[in-house]
Amino acid sequence: MSVQLNPYLNFRDDARQAMEFYHSVFGGTLDVSTFEELGAAQDPAEKDLVMHAQLRGDHGVVFMASDTPRSMEFRRGTDMNMSLSGDDQALLRRWFEQLSDGGAVAMPLEKAPWGDTFGMCVDRFGVNWLVNVSGPAAGG
């Protein structure tokens, strides 16, 4: 038996666009279900919004997302981070560049005090990303 932690992102009206963007970055398969499709549309204006999306990206990247209904509180990006780490420097650098395109680099990918290469960015949807490249290739 194995256990896996999967981040779950919440959006306000743009979960589909965000997950399609992440799909373009990470590849793999994206499954999206709307509130209407799952029989949970309480507000007709929200019937086409995403109730649940799951991205099973290449290289083991898995996370989920949904749109937050207007009846629930929503605070964008300030209460969580997405963290990517590994030793494939080329892949992680490419992801960092793609994620920060249209967003902002908070800290460039460079040598960190603990010896790895580390950077932070905020993507165009306001999601914070932490990227850590470990191992001998981390020299940045």
NUKOL-624273 format. One line per 5 residues: number of its first residue (from 1); for each residue x, y, z of N, C-alpha, C, CB. Coordinates in steps of 0.001 Angstrom, whole numbers, always signed. Atoms other than C-alpha are relative to their C-alpha. Glycine has a CB too. Layout:
! NUKOL-624273
NUM	X:Y:Z:X:Y:Z:X:Y:Z:X:Y:Z | ...
! end
This chain:
! NUKOL-624273
1	+847:-1183:+0:+0:+0:+0:+890:+1243:+0:-963:+0:+1227 | -766:-1250:+15:+1280:+3476:-784:-930:+1170:+280:+724:+194:-1360 | +732:-1216:-304:+196:+6907:+311:+629:+1123:-805:+13:+316:+1534 | -492:-1080:+846:+496:+10002:-1822:-671:+1300:+412:-257:-301:-1498 | +556:-1318:-274:+28:+13678:-1051:-183:+718:-1327:+917:+820:+966
6	+289:-707:+1240:-1668:+15556:-3897:-520:+1393:+312:-1018:-780:-853 | +499:-1367:-211:-1985:+19344:-3794:-1336:+192:-716:+1033:+1044:-501 | +1302:-311:+569:-5470:+20683:-4474:-126:+1518:-50:-1166:-647:+832 | +71:-1447:+197:-5766:+24197:-5911:-1451:+451:-123:+796:+416:-1249 | +1321:-598:+138:-8830:+26394:-5625:+113:+1289:-794:-639:+262:+1382
11	+27:-1190:+852:-9691:+29080:-8153:-1374:+648:+78:+351:-359:-1467 | +1292:-675:+116:-12462:+31588:-8756:-258:+216:-1479:-26:+1363:+794 | +469:-95:+1384:-13952:+31020:-12227:+1043:-318:-1082:-513:+1361:-229 | -979:+275:+1056:-10687:+30121:-14016:+791:-1294:+223:+961:+1157:-108 | -674:+1280:-230:-9809:+26580:-12856:+279:-726:-1312:-844:-888:+919
16	-205:+691:+1279:-10277:+25197:-16379:+1212:+587:-740:-1273:+105:-884 | -1113:-644:+699:-7877:+27745:-17910:+1319:-301:+703:-222:+1522:-88 | -1222:+283:-756:-5351:+27205:-15124:+459:-1439:-223:-225:+255:+1498 | -387:+1399:+151:-5426:+23412:-15402:+423:-313:-1436:-1154:-912:+416 | -444:+175:+1391:-5166:+23575:-19207:+1409:+557:-176:-979:+696:-983
21	-1357:-555:+33:-2097:+25794:-18753:+983:-980:+636:+53:+1366:+731 | -893:+946:-663:-550:+23346:-16256:+168:-1269:-832:-532:-349:+1392 | -83:+1149:+894:-1351:+20506:-18657:+1010:+277:-1115:-1389:-332:-594 | -960:-343:+1055:+634:+22360:-21354:+1429:-1:+524:-332:+1368:-597 | -1332:+8:-607:+3571:+22620:-18926:+443:-1421:+330:+15:+862:+1268
26	-386:+1294:-557:+3545:+19131:-17358:-387:-1197:-850:-603:-152:+1338 | +405:+1114:+848:+1953:+17017:-20119:-938:-943:+739:+1223:-760:-494 | +822:+1007:-655:+105:+13830:-19199:-1461:+96:-389:+131:+119:+1485 | +1434:-14:+276:-3664:+13606:-18919:-715:+920:+985:-584:-1428:+73 | +796:-915:-805:-6190:+16113:-17632:-1460:-427:-85:+181:+1474:-473
31	+1425:+312:-79:-9684:+15143:-16486:-695:+1156:+694:-253:-1347:+757 | +736:-1140:-545:-12205:+17940:-15859:-1485:-330:+40:+254:+1280:-839 | +1445:+180:-152:-15767:+17691:-14515:-601:+1297:+529:-325:-1196:+956 | +667:-1231:-422:-18160:+20617:-14141:-1006:-283:+1126:-713:+662:-1200 | +1032:+144:-1024:-20665:+21266:-11365:-1246:-647:-589:-348:+1364:+615
36	+1185:+576:+638:-23457:+20446:-13804:+182:-1491:-271:-308:+734:-1307 | -255:+1402:+313:-21868:+17170:-14926:-76:-897:+1235:+1359:-141:-652 | +1:+788:-1233:-21564:+16021:-11311:-1263:+216:+832:+1220:+342:+830 | +1274:-203:-670:-25091:+17124:-10398:+71:+881:+1232:-563:-1304:+378 | -184:-828:-1191:-23909:+19782:-7961:-174:+1493:-279:+1370:-245:+582
41	+167:-1413:+355:-24825:+23048:-9725:-1139:+601:+816:-275:+163:-1522 | +1007:-668:-813:-26630:+25144:-7102:-371:+1352:-583:+495:+165:+1427 | +219:-1300:+632:-26289:+28398:-9046:+140:-214:-1507:+1020:+1097:+535 | -71:+216:+1444:-27118:+28246:-12777:+1179:+715:-662:-1281:+456:-641 | -1130:-741:+567:-24370:+30808:-13449:+1324:-742:+194:+87:+1388:+633
46	-1235:+729:-292:-21797:+28353:-12080:-5:-1431:-544:+230:-32:+1491 | +150:+1388:+447:-22963:+25177:-13850:+1169:-495:-849:-1274:-141:-785 | -1109:+401:+862:-20033:+25177:-16325:+1367:+146:+665:-28:+809:-1264 | -1274:-118:-714:-17387:+25866:-13697:+486:-1377:+429:-141:+928:+1230 | -640:+1271:-331:-14991:+23125:-12612:-274:-394:+1448:+1509:+85:-246
51	+191:+539:-1348:-16108:+21052:-9648:+1213:-835:+395:-1295:-852:+79 | -1191:+804:-288:-13112:+18726:-9934:+812:-190:-1283:-396:-1381:+608 | -934:+270:+1095:-10073:+18516:-12197:+1206:-714:+588:+427:+1322:-742 | -1215:+681:-435:-7116:+16176:-11926:+972:-85:-1157:-316:-1405:+548 | -1085:+92:+973:-3839:+16430:-13791:+940:-1107:+444:+759:+1360:-145
56	-1011:+1039:-199:-1712:+13311:-14025:+1077:+284:-1030:-598:-1476:-150 | -1036:-426:+918:+1354:+14862:-15579:+1097:-1026:-156:+584:+1289:+455 | -1176:+840:+183:+4482:+13281:-16872:+914:+153:+1218:+753:+371:-1315 | -997:-33:-1067:+7295:+12530:-14379:-613:-54:+1392:+836:+1239:-128 | +599:+187:-1312:+4883:+11734:-11526:-704:+1214:+593:+1033:-432:+924
61	+702:-1190:-496:+3331:+15209:-11186:-1500:-284:+12:+323:+1259:-880 | +1441:+207:-125:-234:+14834:-9877:-559:+1078:+919:-328:-1432:+548 | +734:-905:-878:-2531:+17541:-8548:-1387:+255:-537:+746:+1315:+166 | +1409:-184:+299:-6162:+18571:-8518:-388:+1459:+202:-866:-918:+875 | +474:-1377:-145:-8216:+21765:-8658:-1503:+74:-178:+692:+917:-1007
66	+1414:-278:+226:-11688:+23233:-8621:-230:+1501:+59:-887:-732:+1039 | +453:-1371:-185:-13527:+26521:-8895:-728:+67:+1336:-925:+467:-1181 | +690:-208:-1271:-14768:+27888:-5579:-1328:+688:-285:+870:+843:+991 | +1298:-640:+228:-18507:+28610:-5684:-81:+1350:+725:-1144:-927:+469 | +162:-1338:-594:-19569:+32181:-4880:-497:-70:+1448:-977:+831:-839
71	+512:+141:-1363:-21232:+30883:-1700:+1101:-311:+1011:-1050:-1086:+45 | -1121:+336:-883:-17773:+30001:-289:+1070:+1081:-68:+601:-1371:-376 | -1087:-980:-49:-14897:+32248:+805:+1144:-448:-904:+501:+195:+1453 | -1127:+287:+882:-11975:+32487:-1614:+1056:+1078:+190:-453:-80:-1488 | -1127:-922:-140:-8546:+34059:-1064:+1139:-530:-859:+442:+154:+1504
76	-932:+487:+1007:-6204:+33697:-4035:+1466:+15:+434:-150:+811:-1231 | -1445:+128:-17:-2658:+32409:-3663:+764:+274:+1272:+506:+844:-966 | -779:-388:-1167:-1724:+33592:-192:+110:-1097:+1047:-598:+1213:+620 | +16:+1004:-1050:-2356:+30394:+1744:+640:-1328:-382:-1391:-240:+416 | -642:+1251:+389:-376:+27760:-165:+1051:+227:-1075:-1039:-997:-491
81	-1007:+19:+1053:+2550:+26970:-2450:-20:-1368:-660:+1415:+329:+562 | -245:+1267:+681:+3170:+24289:-5043:+1518:-157:-35:-646:-37:-1466 | -1439:+236:-63:+6616:+22719:-4673:+398:-1103:-977:+427:-372:+1434 | -554:+978:+933:+8544:+20935:-7418:+1456:-227:+394:-126:+485:-1500 | -1386:+270:-349:+11793:+19187:-6543:+460:-1280:-666:+174:-91:+1519
86	-584:+1180:+620:+14127:+16647:-8056:+1406:+302:-467:-858:-484:-1169 | -1374:-196:+447:+17493:+16215:-9735:+122:+195:-1515:+838:-1174:+423 | -21:-231:+1447:+16526:+16747:-13400:+9:+1501:-256:-1223:-677:-700 | -158:-1447:+99:+17905:+20251:-13810:-667:+583:-1246:+1469:+353:+2 | +566:-529:+1244:+16865:+20734:-17448:-1525:+53:+68:+443:-857:-1196
91	+1452:+58:-97:+13284:+19655:-16800:-535:+1045:+989:-442:-1404:+424 | +473:-942:-1010:+12871:+21721:-13615:+206:+1450:-439:+713:-250:+1324 | -210:-1358:+522:+14391:+24819:-15257:-1055:+343:-1058:+1421:+135:-602 | +1015:-234:+1027:+12028:+24433:-18214:-1354:+281:+639:-100:-1206:-946 | +1266:-221:-690:+9032:+24137:-15894:-21:+1367:+668:-245:-1098:+1037
96	-76:-1293:-673:+10180:+27185:-13899:-228:+1130:-1014:+1373:+168:+709 | +161:-1025:+1043:+10460:+29245:-17096:-1427:+49:-521:+961:-262:-1159 | +1372:+34:+505:+7053:+28106:-18357:-980:+527:+1035:-383:-1421:-405 | +912:-443:-1051:+5334:+28699:-15021:+91:+1505:+235:+292:-743:+1293 | -162:-1435:-265:+6777:+32193:-14624:-373:+868:-1201:+1433:+290:+406
101	+391:-750:+1188:+5857:+33213:-18195:-1413:+574:+201:+57:-907:-1270 | +1290:-647:-240:+3043:+35738:-17799:-257:+237:+1475:-1116:-832:-581 | +100:-202:-1443:+3594:+35726:-14036:+1166:+852:+465:-26:-1354:+755 | -1130:-767:-538:+6540:+36925:-11959:+986:-938:+681:-489:+1082:+996 | -1051:+731:-706:+9851:+35554:-10724:+229:+715:+1327:+1331:-84:-852
106	-229:-579:-1328:+10038:+36157:-6969:+1454:-182:+421:-939:-641:+1040 | -1406:+291:-271:+13506:+34569:-6688:+512:-851:-1157:+192:-734:+1390 | -505:+775:+1136:+15527:+33422:-9709:+570:-1350:+443:+1073:+798:-746 | -621:+1299:-274:+16723:+29825:-9898:+1506:+207:+111:-345:-1051:-1118 | -1440:-157:-209:+20199:+30025:-8379:+435:-789:+1223:+376:+1489:+160
111	-563:+777:-1101:+22501:+28355:-5876:-553:+491:+1337:+1539:+86:-8 | +568:-319:-1308:+20881:+28223:-2430:+1014:-325:+1104:-1323:-781:+227 | -936:+269:-1103:+22664:+28206:+960:+129:-1483:+347:-437:+757:+1228 | -74:+1420:-334:+21849:+24492:+1368:+634:-824:-1114:-1384:-533:+303 | -739:+686:+1047:+23708:+23657:-1868:-785:-346:-1245:+558:-1218:+540
116	+828:+281:+1167:+20787:+23057:-4232:-226:+1289:-791:-1354:-628:+423 | +466:-1156:+762:+19463:+25366:-6931:-1470:+186:+352:+211:-192:-1564 | +1354:-262:-472:+16268:+27050:-5758:-523:+1300:-588:-38:+55:+1532 | +640:-1217:+474:+13813:+29590:-7149:-1468:+8:+340:+188:+156:-1490 | +1423:-151:-276:+10327:+30942:-6572:-621:+876:-1074:-237:+602:+1411
121	+728:-826:+955:+7770:+32289:-9013:-1489:-59:+302:+280:-455:-1449 | +1451:-41:-89:+4122:+33234:-9187:-499:-87:-1433:-525:+1308:+740 | +465:+146:+1374:+2284:+32033:-12278:-1102:+1013:-317:-507:-1427:-242 | +996:-978:+458:-280:+34014:-14289:-1342:-123:+703:-207:-143:-1476 | +1242:+189:-738:-3059:+32612:-12082:+157:+333:+1481:-486:-1426:-157
126	-226:-391:-1388:-1502:+33865:-8827:+446:-1126:+906:-1230:+590:+549 | -446:+1132:-805:-228:+30454:-7675:+1512:+95:+201:-387:-1352:-672 | -1423:-42:-351:+3135:+30420:-5877:+639:-1363:-252:+191:+422:+1482 | -725:+1229:+297:+5672:+27831:-7081:+1397:+88:+599:+71:-250:-1532 | -1352:+143:-524:+8861:+26701:-5298:+655:-1109:-825:+5:-333:+1563
131	-684:+989:+824:+11403:+24868:-7476:+1386:-242:+588:+93:+470:-1488 | -1278:+367:-611:+14382:+22992:-5969:+655:-1103:-833:-201:-466:+1478 | -773:+986:+756:+17027:+21176:-8051:+1102:-504:+932:+601:+616:-1341 | -984:+585:-912:+19099:+18790:-5930:+1040:-800:-761:-687:-887:+1034 | -1018:+858:+577:+22181:+16716:-6545:+1131:+755:-652:-614:-902:-989
136	-1198:-610:+589:+25430:+17343:-8424:-300:+1022:-1089:+877:-1069:-566 | +332:-927:+1087:+23671:+19137:-11297:-569:+1316:+518:-995:-645:-950 | +666:-1168:-575:+22307:+21746:-8881:+885:+1232:+36:-468:-314:+1387 | -937:-1106:-101:+25354:+23976:-9147:-451:+1317:-559:+1214:-363:-650 | +683:-1183:+488:+23147:+26516:-10988:+826:+942:-720:-606:+684:+1056
! end
